[in-house]
């Protein structure tokens, strides 16, 4: 298995050109998602990020549910 490449920098702006520094990481970092079958397609890291993401999706679901009558009105034949 080839080592993963990680990018790191020590300045306030992202690296460009010769300022780009890479280092090899071996062994690769382990993640609990590797042991899940099937592995998740997306991983949210951090409790605050998870809380915000769940809140955003709940708002989206509520807006979709508010469109129930409109969605049903486009059925052809009606009711299917």
PyMOL commands that set and color helices and strands:
alter all, ss='L'
color gray80, all
select helices_A, chain A and resi 17-19+32-35+47-65+68-73
alter helices_A, ss='H'
color red, helices_A
select strands_A, chain A and resi 4-8+21-25
alter strands_A, ss='S'
color yellow, strands_A
deselect
rebuild
show_as cartoon
